[in-house]
Amino acid sequence: MKTGIFEFPERKIVRELNMSNNCIDVISIVSAFWVMLAHYSNYLFDTSDWLVRIPSPYFAVVFFFFISGFLCYGSMQRSTSWYSFLCKRIIRIYKPLIVVLLFPLLFWFCVGRVEMPFVDLVKYSLKSLLVLNSGYFPNGTFENGSLWTIPIQIQFYLLTPLVVSFLNRTNILLDSLLFVLLLLVSFAFPYINGLFPEQVQGVIVRLCLPHLYIYVFGLLMGKYFMILRLNWLFMAMFAVLTVLFNVYDYIVFSTLSFCLLVLFVSYSFGKCRLKYEFSYSLYLWHMAIFSFVSSFNYFSAISIFLLASCCSIIISFISFLLFEKK
């Protein structure tokens, strides 16, 4: 069957009943909270405070990359064409992102906290929409720690029709070779990037190549989902492997075992669902809110932490209802 420039000779519609019986939305919101709390604690507290001991949100970001690939495999199979798939994905990303990027900038400019000409502000906003900025707000030095993943995710989406078209033509051996190749690219990427001048490195570092193996691993799990054996024994095994690999700094292996762990957990607690899944809005909004709240110097660190957390949850939920909820 042809869909635009890509063919899907073995195109199979994913069985909605089985694949929708999961708690991915619950894990997504937990991951977004994890990112928010980790960012807030790192900015507000010194190393002697217990809140700084919130673990790095690395695995939360890994979850978002992996589960995006897992879900996009089914979405691509159900799409009538690669064009319709990309349109849905880009709209999904940009509807809340535009508001998150432009509203805080407009607010800061109106109250006189942004010391830049209006023309420069417009240029900054346009670069923000293309996700070309460093992630820093013009009013201060706080970085939006979530923005670096957006261009990575867009690249994933652009590659999905090509990768899925390839996966629909291959067997498990070729799929494994592709995955090993992407692992090798991830290992070699820092060394290859170091061969280029600093100006070029700034461009190369924005590429999705170091993280592509995680996304493609999600695509592969989407392809082979129906033959996976989901049981408690495997879930416990991957939990132990994740901890052990992480302790001994085998990051790639801990990443892969963690991906399988969250997939097994998602389908083991399929009845635990959320009516409103606003994790993406929370992921985008939390540093914008933090930049505003932390600008009031008369608040203590713990007050900023609590106030920014509450405001982020409320504003993210409203943003979800206005710009994401179907």
Secondary structure, 3 states (H helix, E strand, C coil): CEECCEECCCCCCCCHHHHCCCCHHHHHHHHHHHHHHHHHHHHHCCCCCHHHHCCCCHHHHHHHHHHHHHHHHHHHHHCCCHHHHHHHHHHHHHHHHHHHHHHHHHHHHHCCCCCCCHHHHHHHHHHHHCCCCCCECCCCCCECCCCCHHHHHHHHHHHHHHHHHHHCCCCHHHHHHHHHHHHHHHHHHHHHHCCCCHHHHHHHCCCCHHHHHHHHHHHHHHHCHHHCCCCHHHHHHHHHHHHHHHHCCCHHHHHHHHHHHHHHHHHHCCCCCCCCCCHHHHHHHHHHHHHHHCCCCCCCHHHHHHHHHHHHHHHHHHHHHHHCCC
